[in-house]
Amino acid sequence: MWNLVADVGGTNMRLAAISNAGSIIDQQSFGSKGEVSVPAACQAFVAQHATPPAGVVVAAAGVVKDGEVKLTNAKKQRFSETDLAAATGTDNVTILNDFEAAAWSLATVTPADVTPLQGRADIPMGPRLIIGPGTGLGVGSLVWANGQPNVVRGEGGHITLSPQSAQELEYFQTLIALWPEVQIGSGIAVEAEAVLSGTGIPLFYQAITKVHSAPQTAQNAEDVFRLAQHGSDPCAVTAIDLFRKYLGMIAGDLGLVIDAKGGVFITGGVALSNPWLFDDQFMNAFNAGGRHSDWRAQFPVYLYQNPNFGLLGARNYISSR
């Protein structure tokens, strides 16, 4: 007996076979933006095993409604639990939001999975928050009830992000002109994901170059982060300084919402590819809470470096049922 778990993001999908004991016994990866659909990838994966899985849990980067999901940042990918059942040969199928699954992974996170950024090296019990800038921006939380983990799902990556200065106001106005669908209401505010993601940061950088009438030397998110790290493009430096500040602010705000005494965990492809971001500037933004700055400074903060967190969360979800 085995279970199939999958973590489907805006760029990649990871599939794994999980034994009854909860260990990963086989794993494969596919691109999310290509020609292979999620049900087709699952069908191909199952075909390599002697028996169909006992259950299937897929973590998907989109809003899950009535057992169906359309990926937010991979527009061609839309599938349902019915599709997955037909592809895998079992009716025991669940689709989770990707950061719902990420939050489930926090039930078994260990010190070996993390680098402490603030507070204690061990991981205390208490409410836990996970936030991950990758192709999009994921947010999830885990709380304990009667000693058992429970996950609160949501779409925290789409909360409001507003400029903090007159200069930033110009950047946001230009970003909205470039990408109108991320505007919140009729003001100068955007979804947090519009800046805090691999999808958003090239557009935010482009907005900054337009404001300063500067050349656009970066073509993608990797370029922007690389140029900023080397200090070779002032607009890239500005974009990533603001990225770091905004991510710290929002992580601290959301930690305060749930009183994250069990830790705030930073993960996602963008974060894990750029650990140099998590310096004093990041932590100062995280802890800048006005009258509650001291409270925020009590939260342990970790860089969560296990790349299989989505698969592990799907596994933990199966174990909880």
Beta strands, then each sheet from edge to edge (+ up, - down):
strand 1: 2-8
strand 2: 12-19
strand 3: 24-31
strand 4: 55-60
strand 5: 62-65
strand 6: 68-71
strand 7: 78-80
strand 8: 93-97
strand 9: 114-118
strand 10: 128-133
strand 11: 137-145
strand 12: 148-152
strand 13: 160-161
strand 14: 190-191
strand 15: 264-266
strand 16: 301-304
sheet 1: 3+ 2- 1+ 4+ 8+
sheet 2: 5+ 6- 7+
sheet 3: 9+ 16- 15- 10- 11+ 12-
sheet 4: 13+ 14-
end
